[in-house]
Amino acid sequence: MSVRNILLYTLSVIFLLISCSDDSSINRTGSMGLDTFVPPELSIIKWPFTEVEGWLITRGHGEATHNGSDHFAIDYSLPIESECFGQPFRAPFSGKVIYSTVTEVPNHLLTGYGNQVIIQSDRDSTFALRAAHFEILEAFKGEYVNEGDLIGKIGSTGNSTGCHVHVVLYRNIYGYIYEGPANESLKAVEILETGGGLYRSSESSPKEAFASPFKFVKEDSIQLNKNLFQGL
C-alpha cells in the first residue's frame, strides 16, 4: 500500500471515529427516517373516572395498534368487562367540543373510533383530546364543556373487541398535515373537526408530530406540554 493510500485510510478512520463518538444530540424516533423530532414532555390532565375504582390500562403508549399520532394513546377498561359498559367518562379539561359522532348511527356505519368526542382545550387551543368507543354520547359538537362534565358513557362501538375507552391527546393541532388524494395541506385541527385520525403528517415532519404523551391525575394540576416541532 502506498504512503498516499495509507494516509487516506488513516484519515477516513479518524473521521469515522469522530462522527460516531457522540450521538447524544440526536433524537431518535424511528419515524420516517427523521432524527429531528423532539418528543414533548409528559402532559398532565384530570382523571376522568369518578364513579368506580380499578381502571386498568389495556393498551398503553407505543402499542402496535396505536399508530401515527395515536402513538401515545391509552385504552382503559375494568377487570370485569360487564361492569365497564355504561361507566361515565368526564372531561379531563375544559374546552369546546369540535367533533362528536352523529347520534343514532348504526355501529357498522361508524368509523374505527366508534362514538367519539373531541375537545379542544381552552387552556391551550393547540391541544385537543379524543375519547372514543362510547356507548352513549353526552356532549355534542359546538358545546362547551367544563372539566369534570360528563361527555360519554363507555362502550365498545366502532373497531373494538371489548368495552373500553380510547383516549388520545393531540398537540400542535394548527400545524399542517399531508392529507388527501391531491396531497393538499390541511391543518390537523381541520381533520379533527371531521372526526378523522391524524395518521399522516407532512413530508417534512414525523408522523408523531401531533402526538402527546400524557397521564391522568386526580389532583388539580393540569399541565399541557409541547415541544413545537420545527417547521409546523
C-alpha positions in Angstrom: 0.0 0.0 0.0 1.4 3.4 -1.0 2.0 6.2 1.5 -0.8 8.2 0.0 -3.3 5.3 0.4 -2.2 4.7 4.0 -2.7 8.4 4.7 -6.2 8.4 3.1 -7.2 5.3 5.0 -5.9 6.8 8.3 -7.9 10.0 7.8 -11.1 8.1 7.0 -10.8 6.0 10.2 -10.2 9.2 12.2 -13.3 10.8 10.6 -15.4 7.7 11.3 -14.4 7.6 15.0 -15.1 11.3 15.5 -18.5 11.1 13.8 -19.6 8.1 15.9 -18.1 9.2 19.2 -21.0 11.3 20.5 -24.6 11.0 19.2 -26.2 12.3 22.4 -27.6 15.3 20.4 -29.6 13.0 18.1 -33.3 12.5 18.9 -34.0 9.0 17.6 -37.7 8.5 16.7 -37.7 5.6 14.3 -40.2 7.6 12.3 -39.9 8.2 8.6 -36.1 8.1 8.8 -36.1 11.5 10.6 -33.9 12.3 13.6 -35.2 15.9 14.2 -38.3 15.1 16.2 -38.2 16.1 19.8 -40.8 14.2 21.9 -42.8 16.5 24.1 -42.7 16.3 27.8 -45.5 14.4 29.6 -48.7 16.3 29.8 -50.9 16.0 32.9 -54.7 16.0 32.7 -57.5 15.3 35.1 -58.6 11.8 36.0 -61.9 11.2 34.1 -63.3 8.2 36.0 -65.1 9.2 39.2 -67.7 6.5 40.0 -65.7 3.3 40.4 -62.1 2.3 41.1 -60.0 -0.4 39.5 -59.4 1.0 36.0 -56.7 -0.8 34.0 -54.6 0.3 31.1 -55.3 -2.4 28.5 -53.2 -0.8 25.8 -50.6 2.0 26.5 -48.2 4.3 24.8 -46.5 2.8 21.8 -48.7 -0.3 21.4 -48.7 -1.7 17.9 -52.4 -0.8 17.4 -51.7 2.9 18.4 -50.3 4.2 15.1 -49.2 7.6 13.9 -50.4 10.4 16.1 -52.3 7.9 18.2 -48.9 6.6 19.3 -49.3 7.9 22.8 -53.0 6.8 23.2 -54.1 4.9 26.3 -57.0 2.4 26.4 -58.8 1.9 29.8 -61.2 -0.8 30.9 -62.3 -2.6 34.1 -61.3 -6.1 35.1 -64.8 -7.3 34.7 -66.0 -6.2 31.3 -69.7 -6.2 32.1 -69.0 -3.6 34.7 -67.3 -1.3 32.1 -70.4 -0.8 29.9 -72.1 2.5 30.7 -69.5 3.9 33.1 -69.3 7.7 32.8 -66.3 9.4 31.3 -65.7 13.0 32.3 -63.9 15.8 30.5 -60.2 15.9 31.6 -60.1 19.6 30.8 -62.4 22.4 29.8 -63.0 23.4 26.2 -65.1 23.3 23.1 -66.4 20.1 21.5 -65.1 20.3 17.9 -66.4 16.9 16.9 -68.9 14.3 18.1 -70.4 11.4 16.3 -73.9 11.9 15.0 -76.3 10.2 17.3 -78.2 7.0 16.4 -75.8 5.8 13.7 -75.7 2.0 13.4 -72.4 0.6 14.6 -71.5 -0.8 11.2 -71.6 2.7 9.7 -69.3 4.2 12.4 -65.6 4.8 11.8 -63.0 2.8 13.7 -63.3 5.2 16.6 -67.0 4.5 17.0 -68.9 7.0 19.0 -66.4 9.7 19.9 -66.0 13.2 21.3 -63.1 15.6 20.5 -62.5 18.5 22.8 -60.2 21.5 22.0 -58.6 22.8 25.2 -59.4 26.3 26.3 -56.2 26.4 28.4 -54.1 26.0 25.2 -56.0 25.8 21.9 -53.2 23.9 20.2 -54.2 20.8 22.2 -57.2 18.5 21.7 -58.4 15.3 23.3 -60.2 12.4 21.7 -62.2 9.9 23.7 -63.7 7.1 21.7 -65.8 3.9 21.6 -68.6 5.4 23.8 -71.9 3.5 24.2 -73.8 6.8 24.7 -72.7 10.4 24.0 -73.4 13.2 26.5 -71.5 16.1 24.7 -72.0 17.3 21.2 -70.3 19.4 18.6 -70.4 23.1 19.3 -71.0 22.7 23.0 -68.6 24.0 25.7 -67.7 21.5 28.5 -66.1 22.2 31.8 -63.5 20.0 33.4 -65.4 17.1 35.0 -68.5 17.3 32.9 -69.9 14.0 31.7 -69.1 13.6 28.0 -70.0 10.0 27.4 -70.7 6.5 28.7 -68.1 3.9 27.9 -68.9 1.1 25.5 -67.5 -0.9 22.6 -68.6 0.9 19.4 -66.5 1.1 16.2 -63.4 -1.1 15.7 -63.4 -2.5 19.2 -63.1 -6.0 20.6 -64.4 -5.2 24.0 -65.6 -2.5 26.3 -63.0 0.3 26.8 -62.3 3.9 26.2 -59.6 5.0 23.8 -58.0 8.3 24.9 -55.6 10.4 22.8 -54.1 13.8 23.5 -53.0 15.8 20.4 -50.7 18.8 20.3 -49.7 21.4 17.7 -53.1 21.0 16.0 -52.7 24.1 14.0 -49.7 22.5 12.3 -50.2 21.2 8.8 -50.7 17.6 7.8 -50.1 16.0 4.5 -53.5 14.6 3.6 -55.9 13.8 0.7 -55.6 12.4 -2.8 -54.5 15.7 -4.2 -51.8 15.9 -1.5 -53.3 19.2 -0.2 -52.1 20.6 3.0 -54.7 20.7 5.8 -54.3 21.8 9.4 -54.6 18.9 11.9 -57.5 20.7 13.5 -59.4 20.5 10.2 -59.1 16.7 10.2 -60.1 16.5 13.9 -63.2 18.6 13.2 -64.4 15.8 10.8 -63.6 13.1 13.3 -60.7 11.8 11.2 -57.4 10.3 12.5 -54.1 12.1 12.3 -52.3 9.1 10.7 -50.2 11.1 8.2 -48.2 14.2 8.5 -46.3 16.5 6.1 -43.4 15.1 4.2 -41.1 17.2 6.3 -42.3 16.1 9.8 -42.5 12.8 11.6 -45.8 11.0 11.9 -45.8 11.6 15.7 -45.6 15.4 15.2 -49.1 15.8 16.7 -48.9 13.1 19.3 -48.5 14.0 23.0 -47.7 11.6 25.9 -49.9 12.1 28.9 -51.1 10.8 32.2 -54.2 11.2 34.3 -54.0 12.6 37.9 -56.7 13.1 40.5 -55.3 16.4 41.7 -56.0 19.8 40.1 -52.7 20.2 38.4 -53.3 20.2 34.6 -50.2 20.8 32.6 -50.1 20.7 28.8 -46.5 20.4 27.5 -45.4 20.9 23.9 -42.0 21.0 22.3 -43.1 22.5 19.0 -41.8 20.6 16.0 -39.7 22.9 14.0 -41.5 23.7 10.7 -45.1 23.2 11.8 
